[in-house]
Amino acid sequence: MSKNNEVQPTAVNLVCDGTSIKGDIQASRDIRIDGFLNGKIVVNGKVVIGNTGKIEGDVQCKTIDVSGRVEGNITASEMVNLKNTAIIHGNITTDKITVEPGAKFTGSCKMGDVAPKKDEKK
């Protein structure tokens, strides 16, 4: 019985092409965006933005692969991969970045020991 309530370790959240979401998303697992998101996204794992994916808002994650469009700032604690079809309008903060020829990036990039810090309330 409890098997139905358990989350698969390989489970991935998916926003399909043709789907629009207005609002913030927070996820503990990986997520793939092939639709449209107008809001902030915070993920404890990997974000994949497919060719048809578009985000208007900031993204915070461990790693991100972008083939679509992001209009907002990206903060990735480990790695940013901009594929040849990627279009980024915003700043990037990450430890490592790869940019394929053809990717379009308008903004600034900070690299190195700039991992996002958790909100600490004292």
Secondary structure, DSSP 8 states (H G I E B T S, - for coil): -GGGGS--TT--EEE-TT-EEES-EEESS-EEESSEEES-EEESSEEEE-TT-EEES-EEEEEEEESSEEES-EEEEEEEEE-TT-EEES-EEEEEEEE-TT-EEES-EEESS---------
